[in-house]
Amino acid sequence: MTRKTRPTGEKPVNPPGFLATQDLKDRGWTPALIARFLGEHDQTRPNGLRMGRRRLPPVKLYEEARVLDVERDDTFLAAQAKAADARERAEARRAARAEARRALLDTAARSYVPVIHPEPLRRGAVRKAREPYLPGLVRVLNDLEASLERVTEKEAQTLAGLLRAQLDRALAAVYDWYPDPDAGPEEEAPRPKGKAKASDWRDWDWD
């Protein structure tokens, strides 16, 4: 497990006329550009963070005048533009993969269509309505995780939430008081007399 960094006290500041590596990144530099056009750093300062009890390495500093000279060079500007384009393409590919993966999980979840057997439950007894179907939901979740490739912990949580929404939709179609996951918090559709409205959850028996 990754240990969190924490401040060691007053935040160190860069000496006048110097830029830290993070400053360069904020200006559009990449590690490859720093290595190619600046090379070895000019100075260091203490790091203001610790990793647990371990002090992090000193922060590398680069002379601002030297950085400005490089940033005016056409060769650098062309390399920086090329790096920015590559970064944008990589981000677009990551976003496309994430969207495709989300669509795959959504399709898998929608294959779960629970059959609800109505029972004489008290109005608002959400837990009792849902409880008999949870073991089946868990079995479906395990089966889908096994059939999909390389399901991460975060994806497993997402898939479980999608399956839970499927179950809630099925229950909402049977019990008129059951909260529909597709209904907005402020949505109040016309309903026959005796049906619960969205604000009634405050008075429900939640078991």
Residue frames as qw, qx, qy, qz and C-alpha x, y, z in Angstrom:
[[0.000, 0.888, 0.459, 0.000, 0.00, 0.00, 0.00],
 [0.397, 0.528, -0.032, 0.750, 1.31, 3.43, -0.93],
 [0.403, -0.553, -0.451, 0.573, 2.14, 5.57, 2.08],
 [0.141, 0.933, 0.278, 0.182, 1.01, 9.16, 2.03],
 [0.480, 0.258, -0.178, 0.819, 3.44, 12.02, 1.96],
 [0.315, -0.862, -0.384, 0.100, 3.16, 14.77, 4.53],
 [0.198, 0.876, -0.171, 0.406, 4.70, 18.20, 5.04],
 [0.709, -0.077, -0.449, 0.538, 7.81, 18.39, 7.23],
 [0.283, -0.574, -0.295, 0.709, 7.04, 21.90, 8.43],
 [0.213, 0.775, -0.011, -0.595, 7.29, 25.24, 6.67],
 [0.812, 0.495, 0.286, 0.113, 7.18, 24.72, 2.91],
 [0.506, -0.355, 0.323, 0.716, 10.62, 25.30, 1.33],
 [0.443, 0.846, 0.125, -0.267, 10.76, 27.89, -1.42],
 [0.790, 0.370, 0.134, 0.471, 12.96, 28.07, -4.48],
 [0.390, -0.509, 0.039, 0.766, 15.84, 30.51, -4.25],
 [0.353, 0.801, 0.040, -0.481, 15.48, 33.53, -6.53],
 [0.286, 0.664, -0.558, -0.407, 16.33, 32.83, -10.14],
 [0.028, -0.184, 0.979, 0.087, 15.69, 29.08, -10.01],
 [0.743, 0.005, -0.169, -0.648, 12.83, 26.82, -11.14],
 [0.521, -0.213, 0.802, -0.199, 12.01, 23.41, -9.67],
 [0.085, 0.023, 0.918, 0.386, 11.15, 20.38, -11.77],
 [0.165, 0.602, 0.759, -0.185, 7.45, 20.86, -11.02],
 [0.126, 0.732, 0.017, -0.669, 7.70, 24.46, -12.23],
 [0.023, 0.338, -0.712, -0.615, 9.08, 23.17, -15.51],
 [0.107, 0.298, 0.940, 0.129, 6.26, 20.64, -15.84],
 [0.157, 0.724, 0.492, -0.457, 3.76, 23.44, -15.26],
 [0.135, 0.692, -0.269, -0.656, 5.39, 25.27, -18.18],
 [0.826, 0.463, -0.067, -0.313, 4.91, 22.28, -20.51],
 [0.166, 0.588, -0.791, -0.008, 8.22, 20.49, -20.00],
 [0.966, -0.113, -0.148, -0.177, 8.38, 16.70, -19.86],
 [0.726, -0.538, 0.377, 0.203, 11.12, 14.56, -18.25],
 [0.780, 0.265, 0.357, 0.440, 12.43, 13.76, -21.74],
 [0.285, 0.870, 0.086, 0.392, 12.59, 17.46, -22.67],
 [0.435, -0.869, 0.233, -0.036, 14.37, 18.30, -19.42],
 [0.805, -0.280, 0.414, 0.319, 16.97, 15.60, -20.02],
 [0.676, 0.466, 0.348, 0.453, 17.48, 16.60, -23.66],
 [0.244, 0.810, 0.115, 0.520, 17.59, 20.38, -23.40],
 [0.339, -0.863, 0.210, -0.311, 18.68, 21.10, -19.82],
 [0.660, 0.276, -0.634, 0.293, 20.61, 18.04, -18.76],
 [0.513, -0.220, -0.634, 0.535, 22.02, 18.10, -15.23],
 [0.260, -0.896, -0.348, -0.095, 20.27, 20.33, -12.71],
 [0.304, 0.674, -0.245, 0.627, 22.07, 23.40, -11.37],
 [0.110, -0.346, 0.588, -0.723, 21.19, 23.25, -7.68],
 [0.457, -0.377, -0.800, -0.097, 18.93, 21.53, -5.15],
 [0.307, -0.433, 0.310, -0.789, 16.81, 22.48, -2.17],
 [0.174, -0.008, 0.913, -0.368, 15.34, 20.38, 0.66],
 [0.320, -0.316, -0.740, -0.501, 12.10, 18.59, -0.08],
 [0.355, -0.276, 0.309, -0.838, 9.09, 19.66, 1.99],
 [0.867, -0.107, -0.143, -0.465, 7.53, 16.20, 2.00],
 [0.235, -0.388, 0.880, -0.140, 8.21, 12.89, 3.72],
 [0.727, 0.002, -0.570, -0.383, 7.16, 9.38, 2.73],
 [0.817, -0.430, -0.374, 0.082, 6.27, 8.04, 6.14],
 [0.573, -0.746, 0.086, 0.327, 9.46, 8.56, 8.17],
 [0.681, 0.021, 0.355, 0.640, 11.67, 8.77, 5.12],
 [0.063, 0.745, -0.045, -0.662, 12.67, 12.16, 3.80],
 [0.747, 0.596, 0.287, 0.073, 12.16, 12.47, 0.06],
 [0.671, 0.072, 0.175, 0.717, 15.14, 13.33, -2.18],
 [0.104, -0.525, -0.043, 0.844, 16.07, 16.99, -2.62],
 [0.519, 0.762, 0.354, -0.157, 14.20, 18.99, -5.24],
 [0.600, 0.081, 0.351, 0.714, 16.21, 19.65, -8.40],
 [0.088, 0.866, 0.165, -0.463, 16.55, 23.28, -9.42],
 [0.613, 0.354, 0.387, 0.590, 17.38, 24.82, -12.79],
 [0.176, -0.337, -0.005, 0.925, 18.57, 28.35, -13.50],
 [0.402, 0.704, 0.480, -0.335, 15.62, 30.35, -14.77],
 [0.182, 0.756, -0.330, -0.535, 17.76, 32.29, -17.26],
 [0.116, -0.263, 0.898, 0.333, 18.95, 29.03, -18.80],
 [0.349, 0.419, 0.829, -0.125, 15.39, 27.75, -19.01],
 [0.328, 0.794, 0.193, -0.474, 14.20, 30.95, -20.71],
 [0.056, 0.595, -0.610, -0.521, 17.00, 30.73, -23.26],
 [0.194, 0.015, 0.960, 0.200, 16.00, 27.17, -24.17],
 [0.330, 0.580, 0.687, -0.290, 12.31, 28.08, -24.36],
 [0.290, 0.774, -0.085, -0.556, 13.10, 30.66, -27.06],
 [0.132, -0.372, 0.809, 0.436, 14.85, 28.07, -29.24],
 [0.671, 0.237, -0.276, -0.646, 12.88, 26.84, -32.26],
 [0.472, 0.168, -0.865, -0.036, 14.17, 23.30, -31.87],
 [0.024, 0.081, 0.808, -0.583, 12.85, 23.18, -28.32],
 [0.489, 0.231, 0.183, -0.821, 9.50, 24.69, -29.31],
 [0.647, 0.220, -0.560, -0.468, 9.05, 22.06, -32.03],
 [0.367, 0.062, -0.905, 0.208, 9.97, 19.26, -29.62],
 [0.181, 0.119, 0.624, -0.751, 7.62, 20.64, -26.97],
 [0.609, 0.220, -0.094, -0.756, 4.73, 20.85, -29.46],
 [0.599, 0.176, -0.749, -0.222, 5.42, 17.27, -30.55],
 [0.175, 0.001, -0.870, 0.462, 5.45, 16.11, -26.93],
 [0.382, 0.158, 0.371, -0.831, 2.16, 17.92, -26.26],
 [0.672, 0.204, -0.388, -0.597, 0.55, 16.25, -29.27],
 [0.488, 0.110, -0.864, 0.057, 1.78, 12.85, -28.11],
 [0.041, 0.057, 0.737, -0.672, 0.43, 13.50, -24.62],
 [0.543, 0.188, 0.097, -0.813, -2.98, 14.50, -26.00],
 [0.671, 0.179, -0.607, -0.386, -3.13, 11.39, -28.16],
 [0.320, 0.059, -0.890, 0.318, -2.19, 9.21, -25.19],
 [0.247, 0.118, 0.547, -0.792, -4.87, 10.84, -23.03],
 [0.642, 0.201, -0.199, -0.713, -7.44, 10.34, -25.80],
 [0.584, 0.136, -0.791, -0.124, -6.50, 6.65, -26.04],
 [0.106, -0.021, -0.826, 0.554, -6.80, 6.24, -22.26],
 [0.431, 0.169, 0.283, -0.840, -10.20, 7.95, -22.29],
 [0.673, 0.195, -0.462, -0.544, -11.39, 5.74, -25.17],
 [0.444, 0.079, -0.883, 0.131, -10.23, 2.58, -23.37],
 [0.091, 0.084, 0.685, -0.718, -11.95, 3.69, -20.17],
 [0.563, 0.198, 0.022, -0.802, -15.19, 4.42, -22.04],
 [0.646, 0.171, -0.668, -0.329, -15.07, 1.07, -23.83],
 [0.277, 0.029, -0.885, 0.373, -14.47, -0.70, -20.54],
 [0.301, 0.130, 0.469, -0.820, -17.36, 1.12, -18.91],
 [0.660, 0.198, -0.273, -0.671, -19.64, 0.14, -21.81],
 [0.528, 0.132, -0.838, -0.040, -18.51, -3.49, -21.42],
 [0.052, -0.062, -0.799, 0.596, -19.35, -3.47, -17.71],
 [0.460, 0.184, 0.194, -0.847, -22.72, -1.83, -18.40],
 [0.666, 0.180, -0.535, -0.488, -23.60, -4.43, -21.04],
 [0.393, 0.060, -0.893, 0.213, -22.55, -7.23, -18.70],
 [0.137, 0.098, 0.638, -0.751, -24.66, -5.81, -15.86],
 [0.567, 0.193, -0.027, -0.800, -27.74, -5.47, -18.06],
 [0.522, 0.091, -0.812, -0.245, -27.61, -9.19, -18.79],
 [0.118, -0.150, -0.847, 0.497, -28.78, -9.62, -15.18],
 [0.440, -0.289, -0.274, -0.805, -32.59, -9.53, -15.19],
 [0.051, -0.018, 0.880, -0.472, -33.83, -10.69, -11.78],
 [0.420, -0.405, -0.660, -0.473, -37.29, -12.22, -11.52],
 [0.151, -0.219, 0.508, -0.819, -39.14, -10.71, -8.58],
 [0.377, -0.400, -0.828, -0.110, -41.73, -12.67, -6.61],
 [0.238, -0.557, 0.055, -0.794, -44.00, -10.13, -4.87],
 [0.425, -0.272, -0.783, 0.363, -44.55, -10.55, -1.16],
 [0.285, -0.847, -0.368, -0.256, -46.87, -8.73, 1.28],
 [0.553, -0.034, -0.298, 0.777, -44.32, -6.25, 2.63],
 [0.147, -0.814, -0.340, 0.448, -44.83, -3.08, 4.63],
 [0.389, 0.889, 0.090, 0.225, -44.53, 0.13, 2.66],
 [0.022, 0.901, -0.391, 0.187, -40.90, 1.22, 2.61],
 [0.821, -0.399, 0.406, 0.046, -39.47, -2.16, 3.67],
 [0.496, 0.750, -0.408, -0.158, -36.63, -1.76, 1.17],
 [0.111, -0.532, 0.835, -0.085, -34.21, -4.07, 2.94],
 [0.622, 0.055, 0.740, -0.250, -36.70, -6.93, 3.19],
 [0.726, 0.618, 0.101, -0.284, -37.66, -6.52, -0.44],
 [0.400, 0.756, -0.513, -0.063, -34.04, -6.65, -1.61],
 [0.425, -0.549, 0.704, -0.151, -32.60, -9.21, 0.80],
 [0.867, 0.085, 0.481, -0.098, -33.86, -12.46, -0.83],
 [0.747, 0.657, 0.056, 0.082, -32.14, -11.54, -4.13],
 [0.097, -0.893, 0.438, 0.039, -28.72, -10.53, -2.83],
 [0.666, -0.303, 0.660, 0.171, -27.18, -14.04, -2.83],
 [0.715, 0.502, 0.450, 0.187, -28.16, -14.40, -6.49],
 [0.240, 0.966, -0.095, 0.033, -26.71, -10.98, -7.24],
 [0.383, -0.719, 0.566, 0.125, -23.40, -12.01, -5.67],
 [0.749, 0.044, 0.630, 0.201, -23.32, -15.19, -7.76],
 [0.564, 0.772, 0.251, 0.151, -23.93, -13.17, -10.93],
 [0.044, -0.954, 0.293, 0.036, -21.20, -10.73, -9.91],
 [0.570, -0.473, 0.646, 0.185, -18.70, -13.55, -9.39],
 [0.734, 0.342, 0.552, 0.200, -19.63, -15.15, -12.71],
 [0.401, 0.906, 0.091, 0.103, -19.25, -11.86, -14.60],
 [0.241, -0.856, 0.445, 0.106, -15.91, -11.10, -12.95],
 [0.675, -0.212, 0.672, 0.221, -14.68, -14.53, -14.03],
 [0.658, 0.538, 0.486, 0.203, -15.89, -14.08, -17.62],
 [0.240, 0.965, -0.049, 0.097, -14.47, -10.57, -18.05],
 [0.787, 0.216, -0.230, 0.531, -10.73, -10.15, -18.39],
 [0.444, 0.083, -0.303, 0.839, -8.61, -8.44, -15.74],
 [0.309, -0.803, -0.369, -0.352, -11.36, -6.90, -13.61],
 [0.256, 0.345, -0.463, 0.775, -9.80, -4.37, -11.24],
 [0.168, -0.373, -0.738, 0.537, -11.07, -3.73, -7.73],
 [0.185, 0.329, 0.084, -0.922, -12.56, -0.42, -8.87],
 [0.420, 0.058, -0.616, -0.664, -14.27, -2.11, -11.82],
 [0.317, -0.248, -0.911, 0.094, -15.64, -4.80, -9.51],
 [0.001, 0.406, 0.523, -0.749, -17.17, -2.08, -7.34],
 [0.308, 0.265, -0.248, -0.879, -18.63, -0.39, -10.42],
 [0.401, -0.046, -0.827, -0.392, -20.06, -3.69, -11.66],
 [0.188, -0.334, -0.840, 0.384, -21.59, -4.41, -8.26],
 [0.145, 0.393, 0.258, -0.870, -23.25, -0.99, -8.31],
 [0.381, 0.175, -0.510, -0.751, -24.63, -1.58, -11.80],
 [0.359, -0.175, -0.911, -0.104, -26.04, -4.95, -10.75],
 [0.063, -0.375, -0.662, 0.645, -27.57, -3.39, -7.66],
 [0.285, 0.310, -0.061, -0.905, -29.25, -0.80, -9.89],
 [0.404, 0.008, -0.765, -0.501, -30.63, -3.61, -12.07],
 [0.268, -0.312, -0.879, 0.242, -32.09, -5.29, -9.00],
 [0.049, 0.393, 0.401, -0.826, -33.54, -2.01, -7.75],
 [0.341, 0.163, -0.390, -0.840, -35.19, -1.37, -11.13],
 [0.410, -0.153, -0.864, -0.250, -36.81, -4.80, -11.03],
 [0.210, -0.383, -0.750, 0.496, -38.03, -4.24, -7.46],
 [0.129, 0.322, 0.115, -0.931, -39.33, -0.76, -8.29],
 [0.375, 0.014, -0.609, -0.699, -41.36, -2.25, -11.14],
 [0.446, -0.300, -0.842, -0.041, -43.10, -4.59, -8.67],
 [0.335, -0.605, -0.549, 0.470, -43.42, -2.45, -5.53],
 [0.191, 0.830, 0.284, 0.440, -44.83, 1.02, -6.20],
 [0.395, -0.917, 0.045, -0.005, -43.12, 2.43, -3.07],
 [0.824, -0.218, 0.194, 0.486, -39.66, 1.08, -3.90],
 [0.013, -0.838, 0.189, 0.512, -37.20, 3.85, -4.92],
 [0.813, 0.532, 0.180, 0.155, -36.45, 3.74, -8.65],
 [0.602, -0.402, 0.209, 0.657, -32.70, 4.28, -9.33],
 [0.368, 0.329, 0.469, 0.732, -33.54, 6.00, -12.62],
 [0.118, -0.882, -0.408, -0.205, -35.80, 8.61, -11.02],
 [0.284, 0.501, -0.257, 0.776, -34.17, 11.92, -10.14],
 [0.253, -0.209, -0.687, 0.649, -34.26, 13.07, -6.51],
 [0.214, 0.273, 0.220, -0.912, -36.72, 15.83, -7.33],
 [0.305, -0.024, -0.697, -0.649, -38.73, 13.89, -9.92],
 [0.385, 0.197, 0.714, -0.551, -42.37, 13.31, -9.12],
 [0.170, -0.072, -0.752, -0.633, -44.24, 11.57, -11.88],
 [0.643, -0.189, -0.033, -0.742, -48.07, 11.38, -11.79],
 [0.152, 0.098, -0.967, 0.178, -49.11, 8.44, -9.64],
 [0.512, -0.468, -0.617, -0.372, -52.34, 6.71, -8.61],
 [0.476, -0.669, 0.184, -0.540, -53.77, 7.50, -5.23],
 [0.905, -0.402, 0.125, -0.068, -52.00, 5.66, -2.45],
 [0.840, 0.300, -0.136, 0.432, -48.62, 5.48, -4.14],
 [0.560, -0.623, -0.057, 0.542, -45.58, 6.83, -2.33],
 [0.371, 0.914, -0.053, 0.159, -43.84, 9.99, -3.47],
 [0.642, 0.440, -0.401, 0.484, -40.11, 10.70, -3.42],
 [0.090, -0.583, 0.421, -0.689, -40.19, 12.60, -0.12],
 [0.836, -0.386, -0.088, -0.379, -41.95, 9.74, 1.68],
 [0.739, 0.207, -0.563, 0.307, -38.65, 7.98, 2.38],
 [0.029, -0.449, 0.509, -0.734, -38.42, 9.96, 5.63],
 [0.672, -0.222, 0.301, -0.639, -41.47, 8.09, 6.95],
 [0.808, 0.172, -0.522, -0.214, -40.64, 4.63, 5.61],
 [0.821, -0.460, 0.329, -0.082, -40.02, 1.63, 7.78],
 [0.424, 0.695, -0.577, -0.067, -36.41, 0.81, 6.81],
 [0.952, -0.142, -0.270, 0.010, -36.36, -2.39, 8.90]]
